[in-house]
């Protein structure tokens, strides 16, 4: 039997190990950590005849015992594609690929919708899955949201889930670069702004990874309202290409396939009106873009316009992305923990009622903070910072000339009461957690951060 070495015992690594084992591979998992939680996971996988080695750093020596038998190394998304140890393994003739690649092979024959972008991809993934399911299609979502791709593939392989009509796969740049063979039937590119530059090095490299997925897609769907996509792909001509836009100008404006909003406020395909553009009950221009991208993909999947409209009208939104949590003292509170960079946080500020008391902080990322800082001046009455990046953000905010109060706290437990107190004093229009930072200084992911915030608000919110 072929031997596969899986690196990492997180959700994607565990899923890949179980999927490969079910396909008849011998599997060895190497994990650098050795915590009680990892020990529990390791014990469960060992019961399935999967070899687990904890406390194994990503160094060539960790692989020595299996190099003569192994045919491939499967990595989790958090491992850099150009890690020196991976390059050394490639030099020894081993195939290196990501968990998404394993799932792609296992789900061969099922059409994929691959969704990527800096911001917006999670909302589009949830919204499109909702629209397809509302139309009676079996269309589970996975990848960078919900199930890992390998977990979904294993359920299909074992028959515990019906064979999907479509797979709706949210794909991060990390997942795309480690799965170059993934060629979705439909590809969606939501937005492109600087992000993950500490991993990819340059914006051009980051953009090339995203574009690669769309180039391999049979039908690429692109957002003409995104400045970077429009600039770098506006002249892109290839069969099957679809553009969406809330405006009448831009690429492909005369195409019968273009999805846009006409002068009467209707979503239209070419000149053909489909349904009112207010069918999606979520605020903001970014959500109009998400609706148009979803509509274009759903039409390609043969869903009728009337079914799309009905599904849009009953969509309630995505957890952690401008999620309304109710009100405290009559002031609405929103959980936007998904906003892990400046651009996403700027979208949040534009979408809620000003003046805003803003909670921000965490592990800072590279990117241009200027548009976000400008919005602080016009939208925000007070800022409460928390986490590892509080000092860096405070320096940025002070240098930008923000005149409102800026408070520092170690964590959300202390920051939330301060924010609610400021909101009462300033008679704020809303309280918004929109961190502009990754969560990894204090939480395993942005969902855990948002869940913590929700619990804190639920304890004090108005009945």
Secondary structure, DSSP 8 states (H G I E B T S, - for coil): --EEEEE--SHHHHHHHHHHHHTT-EEEEEES---HHHHHHHHHHHTTT-EEEES--SSGGGGGGGTTTEEEEEE-TTS-TT-HHHHHHHHTT-EEEEHHHHHHHHTTTSEEEEEE-SSSHHHHHHHHHHHHHHTT----EEESSSB-HHHHHHHHHHTSS---SEEEEE--HHHHHT-TT---SEEEE----S--HHHHSSHHHHHHHHHHHHHH-SEEEEETTSHHHHHHHTT---TT-EEEESSS-STTTT-SS-EEE-TTSEEEETTEEEEEGGGS---SHHHHHHHHHHHHHHHHTT--HHHHHHHHHT----TTSSEEEEEETTEEEEE-TT--SHHHHHHHHHHS-SSEEEEEESB---S--HHHHHHHHHHEEEEEEESTTHHHHHHHHHHTT--SEEEEESSHHHHHHHHHHHHHHHT-SEEEE--SSBSTTTSSSHHHHHHHHHHHHHTT---
